[in-house]
Amino acid sequence: MLPIVAVLLAALCFSTTGTAQALSGVDASALSVGASRLLVGGTVLGLVALHDARSAAHRGGDTPPRPQGLPTGVVVALGVLGALAYQPFFFAGTRMNGVAVGTVITLGSSPVTTGVLDALVRRHLPSRRWLLATAIALVGVLLVSGLIGQGGEDTPLAPAGVLASVGAGAAYALLTVASKLLLDRSWAPTLAMGTLFGVAGLLSLPVLLATGTRWLTTPAGIALALWLGLVTTATAYLLFGWGLRRLAPTTVATLSLAEPLGATLLGVLVLHEQLTPTAVTGIAVIVVGLVLLTRPARTTATVPAAS
């Protein structure tokens, strides 16, 4: 259960992003905030990876196995691409269709895309229990977001916004599967996460400079950047990597659906938002899906034959 708990804690860290931004009151573009998050978190993760790599080199150790399939450099490049692409795609989707719709499309598409990528790249087909648990959890996410069960007229969605949100889900899936490939090659979780986010953090610096840094000169801006970088990126992805090493990428992607659950509860407890009966039902449905996914498989005891 420890890897499952680690991924759920990572999802809880992710879920504090919106609350932290709301409490900070910082006047900054979402793209600028996202770039600062990657820069701070990626720098910390990169330093941790560098320290661990030097310690491993000093101790010596087994030679890692020769990689099968994609070259390691390509895997790293794909993981960095996923980390970098997630922010602009996600924020573009939420800007065009709203936070609720954009978030649901992103979170709803990421487990599916992860399952497809994992089947194509790692030749691992998802189990029937994963399919059922993911479907149940996705219904809960839709209920929490208010997209179903509220009644009223449907609001037409911007096709470009839908594509952007699906792109964010694909970017998250790409990051997850690339990370798993590195872990399969005997990379330590700190080295895998540190390499991917260290490079992504460096590449996000021009984006931050282009989108403006004045908000980072205020105490609230500094506090927001540190929280997002240290908690929702560095800490979250260390937990994420540790759990991913021991779990299937599809399982990790579905467990990440706990993020909207955490965000909703934080909104109630910290921001004093009101929960509708539909949202309460959605929380319960998400919990059912996650419990189904994490429930230990039933084993059948074998009785030795009589001699």
URQUIDA-V898485 format. One record per residue. RES is the residue in one letter. OMEGA is omega in radians with two decimals (999 if undefined). Layout:
res & omega
RES & OMEGA
RES & OMEGA
This chain:
res & omega
M & -3.06
L & 3.08
P & 3.10
I & 3.11
V & -3.14
A & 3.14
V & 3.10
L & 3.07
L & 3.06
A & 3.11
A & 3.09
L & 3.07
C & 3.11
F & -3.02
S & -3.13
T & -3.06
T & -3.10
G & 3.12
T & 3.13
A & 3.12
Q & 3.14
A & -3.13
L & -3.08
S & -3.09
G & -3.09
V & 3.10
D & -3.12
A & 3.12
S & 3.14
A & -3.14
L & 3.11
S & 3.12
V & 3.12
G & 3.12
A & 3.11
S & 3.09
R & 3.12
L & -3.10
L & -3.12
V & -3.12
G & 3.13
G & 3.10
T & 3.13
V & -3.13
L & 3.10
G & 3.11
L & 3.09
V & 3.13
A & 3.13
L & 3.12
H & -3.13
D & 3.13
A & 3.11
R & 3.11
S & 3.13
A & 3.12
A & 3.13
H & 3.14
R & -2.99
G & 3.13
G & -3.10
D & 3.07
T & -3.12
P & -3.13
P & 3.11
R & -3.07
P & 3.06
Q & 3.11
G & -3.07
L & 3.04
P & -3.08
T & 3.12
G & 3.11
V & 3.12
V & 3.11
V & -3.14
A & 3.13
L & 3.10
G & 3.10
V & 3.10
L & 3.11
G & 3.14
A & -3.12
L & -3.03
A & -3.06
Y & -3.03
Q & -3.09
P & 3.11
F & -3.10
F & -3.10
F & 3.07
A & 3.13
G & 3.14
T & 3.12
R & -3.08
M & -3.03
N & -3.13
G & -3.07
V & -3.08
A & -3.10
V & -3.11
G & -3.14
T & -3.13
V & 3.13
I & 3.13
T & -3.10
L & 3.14
G & -3.11
S & -3.04
S & 3.09
P & 3.14
V & 3.13
T & 3.10
T & 3.11
G & 3.13
V & -3.13
L & -3.14
D & 3.11
A & -3.11
L & -3.01
V & -3.07
R & 3.12
R & 3.11
H & 3.12
L & 3.14
P & -3.13
S & 3.10
R & 3.12
R & 3.09
W & 3.14
L & -3.13
L & -3.12
A & 3.13
T & 3.12
A & 3.13
I & -3.12
A & 3.13
L & 3.05
V & 3.09
G & 3.11
V & 3.12
L & 3.12
L & 3.14
V & -3.09
S & -3.10
G & -3.11
L & 3.04
I & 3.08
G & -3.11
Q & -3.09
G & 3.11
G & -3.10
E & 3.10
D & 3.08
T & -3.13
P & -3.13
L & 3.06
A & -3.12
P & 3.13
A & 3.11
G & 3.09
V & 3.12
L & 3.12
A & 3.13
S & 3.06
V & 3.07
G & 3.09
A & 3.08
G & 3.10
A & 3.11
A & 3.10
Y & 3.11
A & 3.13
L & 3.09
L & -3.11
T & -3.10
V & 3.10
A & 3.10
S & 3.14
K & 3.11
L & 3.10
L & 3.12
L & 3.08
D & 3.14
R & 3.06
S & 3.00
W & 3.02
A & 3.12
P & 3.14
T & 3.14
L & -3.13
A & -3.12
M & -3.13
G & 3.14
T & -3.09
L & -3.07
F & 3.04
G & 3.10
V & 3.14
A & 3.12
G & 3.11
L & -3.12
L & 3.13
S & -3.12
L & 3.10
P & 3.11
V & 3.13
L & -3.14
L & -3.11
A & -3.08
T & 3.07
G & -3.10
T & -3.08
R & -3.12
W & 3.14
L & 3.10
T & 3.13
T & 3.10
P & 3.14
A & 3.13
G & 3.11
I & -3.13
A & 3.14
L & -3.13
A & 3.13
L & 3.14
W & -3.12
L & -3.12
G & -3.04
L & -3.03
V & -3.02
T & 3.10
T & -3.05
A & -3.13
T & -3.08
A & -3.07
Y & 2.95
L & 3.07
L & 3.13
F & -3.13
G & -3.14
W & 3.11
G & -3.11
L & 3.13
R & -3.04
R & -3.10
L & 3.06
A & 3.11
P & 3.13
T & 3.11
T & -3.14
V & -3.14
A & 3.12
T & 3.09
L & 3.13
S & 3.06
L & 3.01
A & -3.13
E & 3.12
P & 3.08
L & 3.11
G & -3.14
A & 3.13
T & -3.14
L & 3.08
L & 3.10
G & 3.13
V & -3.01
L & -3.03
V & -3.08
L & 3.09
H & 3.04
E & -3.12
Q & 3.08
L & 3.03
T & 3.06
P & 3.12
T & 3.13
A & 3.09
V & 3.08
T & 3.13
G & 3.10
I & 3.14
A & -3.13
V & 3.08
I & 3.14
V & 3.11
V & 3.13
G & -3.13
L & 3.09
V & 3.11
L & -3.12
L & -3.03
T & -3.14
R & 3.13
P & 3.13
A & -3.14
R & 3.14
T & 3.14
T & -3.14
A & 3.10
T & -3.13
V & -3.13
P & -3.14
A & 3.12
A & 3.14
S & 999
